[in-house]
Amino acid sequence: MEIVEIIPASRKLQAEDARKLLETATEIVVAKGKKVDVFSHTASAEDEIVEAMLGPTGNLRAPAMRFGNMILVGFHEEVFSEALG
C-alpha cells in the first residue's frame, strides 16, 4: 500500500471536502463507534452520505482513508482489518 497524501489533524475538512472525496468513490464505509454504515455512491444519496461522514462539529470524521474506489471514515477495528487485509 502506498500513502499518497497525509493531511494533518489540525487541518479541518468540512462538507465541501467530503463531497470532493466522493467524486472518485463507489463505496463509502462510515464508522461511528460500534455502528457501521455502508453506502453506494449515487447522486441522490450524496447529502445523506456527506452528513454521515461529518462529526458533530461539522468536520470530517477521523481517520478518513481512500482505498481505490472505497472510502473509510471513522474507526472500526473489524472494518479496518478487512480493508487492510
Helices and strands as residue ranges (DSSP letters): H 15-22, E 27-32, E 35-40, G 43-45, H 46-53, E 64-67, E 70-73, H 77-84
